Amino acid sequence: MSGLKGLIAVTCVVVIGGVGYFIVSDINAKKADEAREARVQKSIECEDRVQAMENGKFSGDDLWVLSECSINGVMTQDRYNSAITAAARHSNGG
């Protein structure tokens, strides 16, 4: 009878551990999805800022925002350079 109680106890531990594993796995998957979505949203915001600059619409924090976009990897250096070139072109009247 003692062996049966031990078997039941081990089974309970295994089941609880398995359920815990799947719960943690699900939470981590949701966090990864949220992080991916945030990165996509940030990329869209960065691209919108570049397009605004290319259209001659500037803001005081453009350089800072675009630097953050480039540093965080949501914008390529070429795209960053394009925005800066557009700003220079517009500031020179062209």
C-alpha positions as CSV (number, residue, x, y, z in Angstrom):
1,M,0.0,0.0,0.0
2,S,2.9,2.3,0.8
3,G,4.3,1.8,-2.8
4,L,0.9,2.9,-4.2
5,K,0.9,6.1,-2.2
6,G,4.4,6.8,-3.4
7,L,3.4,6.2,-7.0
8,I,0.4,8.5,-6.6
9,A,2.6,11.2,-5.1
10,V,5.1,10.9,-7.9
11,T,2.3,11.0,-10.5
12,C,0.9,14.2,-8.9
13,V,4.3,15.9,-8.9
14,V,4.8,14.9,-12.6
15,V,1.3,16.2,-13.6
16,I,1.7,19.4,-11.7
17,G,5.2,19.9,-13.2
18,G,3.9,19.3,-16.7
19,V,1.0,21.7,-16.2
20,G,3.3,24.3,-14.8
21,Y,5.7,23.8,-17.8
22,F,2.9,24.4,-20.3
23,I,1.6,27.4,-18.4
24,V,5.1,29.0,-18.4
25,S,5.6,28.1,-22.0
26,D,2.3,29.8,-23.0
27,I,3.2,32.9,-21.0
28,N,6.6,33.1,-22.7
29,A,5.0,32.7,-26.1
30,K,2.6,35.5,-25.4
31,K,5.4,37.8,-24.3
32,A,7.3,37.0,-27.4
33,D,4.3,37.8,-29.6
34,E,3.8,41.1,-27.7
35,A,7.5,42.0,-28.2
36,R,7.3,41.2,-31.9
37,E,4.1,43.3,-32.3
38,A,5.7,46.2,-30.4
39,R,8.7,46.0,-32.8
40,V,6.5,46.0,-35.8
41,Q,4.6,49.0,-34.5
42,K,7.8,50.8,-33.8
43,S,9.1,50.1,-37.3
44,I,5.9,51.6,-38.7
45,E,6.2,54.7,-36.6
46,C,9.9,55.1,-37.7
47,E,9.0,54.7,-41.3
48,D,6.1,57.2,-40.9
49,R,8.6,59.7,-39.4
50,V,11.0,59.2,-42.4
51,Q,8.2,59.7,-44.9
52,A,7.1,62.9,-43.1
53,M,10.7,64.2,-43.2
54,E,11.0,63.4,-46.9
55,N,7.8,65.4,-47.4
56,G,9.2,68.4,-45.6
57,K,7.4,67.9,-42.3
58,F,9.9,68.2,-39.5
59,S,9.7,68.0,-35.7
60,G,12.2,69.1,-33.1
61,D,12.9,65.5,-32.0
62,D,13.3,64.0,-35.5
63,L,17.0,63.3,-35.1
64,W,16.6,61.7,-31.7
65,V,13.7,59.6,-32.8
66,L,15.4,58.4,-35.9
67,S,18.6,57.7,-34.0
68,E,16.6,55.5,-31.6
69,C,15.1,53.7,-34.6
70,S,18.5,53.0,-36.0
71,I,20.1,52.0,-32.8
72,N,17.3,49.6,-31.9
73,G,17.5,48.0,-35.3
74,V,14.0,48.9,-36.5
75,M,15.5,51.1,-39.3
76,T,18.4,50.5,-41.5
77,Q,21.3,52.9,-41.7
78,D,20.5,53.6,-45.3
79,R,16.9,54.6,-44.4
80,Y,18.3,56.8,-41.6
81,N,20.6,58.4,-44.1
82,S,17.8,59.0,-46.5
83,A,15.8,60.9,-43.9
84,I,18.8,63.0,-42.9
85,T,19.5,63.8,-46.5
86,A,15.9,64.8,-47.0
87,A,16.1,67.1,-44.0
88,A,19.3,68.7,-45.3
89,R,17.7,69.1,-48.8
90,H,14.6,70.8,-47.4
91,S,16.6,73.0,-45.1
92,N,18.7,74.2,-48.0
93,G,15.5,75.2,-49.9
94,G,15.6,72.3,-52.3
